[in-house]
Amino acid sequence: MTTVLIVDDQPLQRYGFRMLLDSVPETEVVGEAAHGAEAVRKAAELRPDVVLMDVRMPGMDGIEATRQIVAAGERSRVLVLTTFDLDEYVHAALRAGASGFLLKDAHAEELLAGIRAVAAGDAVIAPALTRRILDEFTRYVPARRGDRDREDPRLAALTDREREILVAIGKGWSNGEIATRFVVTESTVKTHVGRVLAKIGARDRVQAVIFAYDHGLARPNED
């Protein structure tokens, strides 16, 4: 059973998510919040597996709420629900520690799969958002020059294959795509990904993408 806290300032939106999640036996809605401050308080009180977090809300927004929930070090992981109108707020949420992003108009199956993935410790980004998120994210990453001469020791700790895996993660590839490209099994890819995350100190796959961009291993419009 995956427990979920729904955070959105629109009552009808919260009602719709609750109806969907209550209709399947593997999820349980343990609470709702209408703004960020209430989300932080209820996350600490209820300790849900997943927090469905809206970004734009009155008072404390979803970014600051995400930052505080993640900083508290509790079990809850944050899945941000956003529109296709991406802006700096979404990228700030990446920095704040969100474990994934889905569109609010995602199909029910996509939302449920995203909740399961995040609850299991993975990260998820809607396929329609992946490339645009990565492309736009670089606008908020400072240009890095000459870093190859001052390589981060965390990169030096990676094997050649693990570095290739990190580059692939930075490009937004799924485990299946990585397995196909490198002609290995998905279980092997998962093992490599786990080792990469541990060595670079990334909380999840989304944070690994940030790391790859910060260190010049990925850039927009790469295949």
N, C-alpha and C positions, 0 to 999 in steps of 0.2 A: 504494500500500500504506500503510495506516494502522497504526502500531505502538501497542500498548496495554500499560499496566501495570495489573494487577488488584490492588486493595488491599482486603482483607476479612479479619477475624479468624476467619471460619468456613471451614475447608478445603473443605467440600462446596459452599459458595457460590462459592468461587474456581473449583472444578472445573467447576461448571455454566456459569459465564461463559466459562471457557476452551474448553469443548466447543462452545459456541455460536460463539465468535469464530474458532476453528480450522476451523469448518465452512464458512466463507465465504472466498473468495480475496482479498478486499480488506482484510482485517485480519490482523494478526500479533501474537500475545501474546509480548512480549519478556521478561516477568517477572511475578512475584507477590510480594506483601508481606502480612504478617499484622498489622502495626501501623504507626502513623504514622512512627516514626523510621526503620523499614526502608523505608517508601515514599519518604521524603525522600532517603535514601541511594541507592536504586535509580533514582529519577527523575533524579538528578544523574549517575549512572553510565550509564544506558541511554538517557536523553533520549527517552522515548516521545512520540509525538504527543499521546496522551490518557492520563490517569490516571483509571481508574474507582475512585472513592474512597468507602469506607464512612465513616459519621460516627462511630458509637460503636465504639471499639476500646480495649483495655487500653493503659495507658501513654500515649503521645502519640496523641490522637484525630485524626479526619480533618480537623477544623477547623484545628488548629495545623499539621498536615502540609500542608494546602492553602496556608496562609499562607506557610509556608517555601518551598514549591515555587514559588509565584507570585513571592515576593520575590526568589528566585534569578535571575529574569529569563530562564530557559531557555525552550525552545520548548514545553514540555509545558503542556497545558491540562487543567483538572480538571473531570470530570463526576461530580457527587455522586449516589450511589444511596442512596435513603432509603425509609423506610416512610411510610405515610400519617399516622403519629403525629408531626406536625410540632411542634417546640418551638423554644426560643431557639437551639439548636445549629445548626439549618438556617439561621436568619437570620444567625448569626455567620459561617457559611460564605460567605454572600453577601458580607459585608464582607471576608472573607479573600481573595476573588478567584475563587471557583468560577465556571466558565463555564456551568453548567447543573445541573439536577436532574431525575432520573427516579425513578419508583417501582421498587423491586426486583422487583415482580411485573409490570413492563411486558412487553408482547409482544416477541418477538425482533426483529420489524421495527422497533419503536419504539426499542429499544436501539441497533440497528445504525444507524438513521437519526440518532439522537442523537450517536453517536460520529462519524459522518461530518460532521455539522453543526459540532460543536465543533472537530474537526480542521481544518475549513475556516475557522475563525476566527469562526464565528457562536456564538450562545448558545442554549440550549434549556432549556425548562421543560415538564415533562409537562402536557398540557392539564388533567388532573384536579387538578393542584397549583397552577396559575397563580393563580386567584382566591384560594385559601386562603393561598398564600404572600404575595400582595400585601396581603390583609386583615390577616394576622397580623404582617406586617413593620412596619406602622405602629405597632404597640405598642412597637417598639424604636427609633422615630424620634422625637427630641425635637420637641415642638410648636414651630412657628415662627410668630411673629406680627410684623407690621410689616415683613416682608422685602420687600414690594413697593416700599417706600421705599428699600431698600438692596439693590437687585437685583445679583446676582452678575454680574460683567462677562462671564462665559462665556455667560450667558443673553442679555445685550445683544448679543452677537456673532451670535446666531441670526437668520435671517430669519423673517418671520411664518409661512411654511410650515414651516420647520425647527422652529419652536417647536410648531406643531401636531403635527408628527411626534413630537417628544419627549413631548408629552402622551399621544399614542396609544401610544407604547412603554410609558409609565408605567402605562397601563391594561391592559397585557398583550396588546395586539393583535398579531397576526401581520402579516407584510408583505402577505399576501393580504387580510386584513381592512382594513388601512389603505388599500390600493389601491382596494378596493370603496367604502369610505366617502368617499374623496377623488376618486374617478373618475379614477384615473391607472393606469399600468401598474406591475406589480411591479418592473420594472427601474428605473423612476423612483423608487419607494419605496426601493429598495436604495441608490440614489445619495444620496437625502436622508438615509437612516439613517447612511450612511458619513460624510457631512459633519457630522451632528449629533454622532456619536461623537468625531470629530476635534476639533470645537470645544469640547466640554465635557470633553475629556480622559478619556473612558470607554474602558476596555479592551475592553468588549463590551456587548451588549444588556442583560445583567443589571445591569451597573454603571450603565447609563443609567436603568434602573428605579429604582435607589437614588437617583440624582441627582434624578430627577423627584419622588420622595417627599420627599427632603430639602428641596427648594425649593418644596414646596407645590403642585406642578403636577398631582399625582395623589393620590387618597385612596380609601379603600375604598368599595365599593358604588356605583361610578360605572359607567355604560355607555359 
